């Protein structure tokens, strides 16, 4: 398996581990967000993939935790920033074009 930079391990409520490759850190409205993809998709160089956006919250002086974002408007805002910043590296499909 190829060693990749920026891979962290997410642990769900049941203790299951998921490797997550962080593609970008976005700061917006005094909040920080990690944007990435499941590491398996990065290893496969998948044409299509799932982008995960999680809010970075300080847990203590040394560690941060990632928490899911419930607010759809907040998710969309961060994703639009990510798309703008990464438009030269990735091709994004316009969801309206699929309808």
N, C-alpha and C positions, 0 to 999 in steps of 0.2 A: 504494500500500500504506500502510495506517495505521501510524503510528509508535507502538509500544507500549513501556511502561516494563518494566523487569526482564527484557528479552530478552538472553540470552547465546548465544554460539555454542559448541556442543559439537563436538569434532572426534574422529572415530573412529580406529581403528588404521590405517585406509587413507587417512586425510587428508580424508575427506569431512566437510563441515560441515553441522550441523543446528541451526537456531535453536530455542531452548528458552526458554519463558516461565516464570520462577520465580514461583510463586504464594505460597510460604511458605518460611521458614527455621525449622527445628525444632531445638531443642537438647534432647537426652535422653541420660542416662547419660554425660555429659561428651563427647558427640559432637554434631556438627552435620550437618544434612541439608538438602538443597535438594529441594523438592517442586514439580513443575511439569508442564507439558504441552508437546508439540511446538507451536511457534509457529503452524504452519499450522492446527492445530485451534482455537487461540485466535482466529485471524483469521476462521475460518468460523463462530464462535460455535456450535460443534458441541454438540448435545444430549448425545451420548455421546462419551467420549474416553478416552485413555490417560493415566493419571497415572504420571509417572516419579519415582522417589525415588532420590536418589544421596547418598552420604556426601561431606561436604566435608572435604578433607584439605589442610592447609597444605603448599604446595610450597616456599615460601621466605618471606621477610619481607613480600613485596608481593603474592604471588599464592597462590590456592588452586586445587586441582584437584578435580574431581568424579569419584568412582569408583563403579562399580556395587556393589550389596550382594548378596552370595551367600546370606546366611543368611535363610531364609524367615521365621523368627520375628521377626528384627529388622525386616524389611520390614513385616510385619503390624503390629507394635507402632507404628512410625512412621506407617503409614497410618491406624491408629485415632486417633492424636493429631491428624493432619491432618483427618480427618473430623469430629472433635469441634470443632476450631477453625473449620472452614469450613461447618458445617452450615446456617448461614443464607444462605450464598452459593451453595451447590451442593446438588443432590439426589443422594444416593448410593443405588445399588441394593443391596439385601441379597442377596449371592450365594446364601445358603441358600434364599431365596424362589424362586430360579430352578430349583432342583433338583427 
